[in-house]
């Protein structure tokens, strides 16, 4: 029996796709890469995933796992060889169990993030992982890339929210590590090996995630700040005044918001005074709406007195808050409307971000006259989306061809000088795999290769991602 027949036997004929338009699986979200799979295989259970992996291992056929296909680093797209199996987990969406007493929920890897958020809310809890793609990204993909999002400053990355995993190994064995334990000191943390590994060590099929109590109130404020230095100063004040209530702290450059206004004319910055940068803050409070508002007002009064804020507004209701967040979340879409761009997902120690921006802005402006910088991101945890747009009126596709490698080198060398990371939350995928070789310590790379060799000796799990063979 050939491999395709074995796969059909494992998951059913209807779930092995080889013909027709397969672009939903074979093309990445940014439409930068289009591969060709031997087949798109859609298992409906962990047992079926294990059968698929065993069949592929016996046939020495590599597997590319895929969740919602919303990644930004071409980490879940097959190559052009037509020999790889694209394993989609989208059929595995079940919320298996919600343990209110243990404040945990166990879900399958294909569960849409928004579905998990709603299940938690229905049970009186908050699942705090939140990002722009939450209506289509999956928990398995979130964990495979250790996704961050807008509430990391309080709740941490996907890794911090995960207590246990179920994984199909490269041999097709099932590791059930779905314990909801918060303490388990019995050897190596296997869970942490698979989180952030981008499907290169095994396939996450389910996870047990933490839940937290729903806050009594959530308030959002929008503030105009004179500089990145002032945004960092405001962050320090917010930590002092709000404590654990500081849930989100986003910074946005004026040009990023100009793009939103240009391409989504119904959205406008909600302040009369313009500024080089703006900050979006969220305060979650477990007492009351009035207590949260009083905290915010004290914070903003102090910030205005110290000059790190020049204007501010506090959302009056949930609808107003959602409108403010929609402006922030529309920046990537506005960039796409403006044309192809060079994306960077970097992290820098918060204390060095202002200096990094000053020096790197000047470096790029000197090298590329007229370059436009779309700088925004999760300042609260040191994560910037430091993106580079072609000069106005230029051909964005030609700009990428001519400048992408040079710009990446300039930015990543600057990131390294400031003790940062070239990937904060998007992962490495195939786009950054060569750059990782240049910016990761040799000792760290060899440790990573040793883990890869031990868990996937035949290099069949998402080869060419994160590490070169």
Secondary structure, 3 states (H helix, E strand, C coil): CCHHHHHHHHHCHHHEECCCCCHHHHECCCCCCECCCCEEECCCCHHHHHHHHHHHHHCCCCEEEECCCCCCCCCCCCCCCCCCEEEECCCCCCEEEEECCCCEEEEECCCEHHHHHHHHHHCCEECCCECCCCCCCEHHHHHHCCCCECCHHHHCCHHHHEEEEEEEECCCCEEEECCCCCCCCCCCCHHHHHCCCCCCCEEEEEEEEECEECCCEEEEEEEEECCHHHHHHHHHHHHHHHHHHEEEEEEEEHHHHHHHHHHCCCCCCCCCCCCCEEEEEEEEECCCHHHHHHHHHHHHHHHHHHCCCCEEEECCCHHHHHHHHHHHHCHHHHHHHHCCEECCEEECCHHHHHHHHHHHHHHHHHHCCCCEEEEEEEHHHCEEEEEEECCCCCCHHHHHHHHHHHHHHHHHHHHHHCCCECECCCCCCCCCHHHHHHHCCHHHHHHHHHHHHHHCCCCCECCCCCCCC
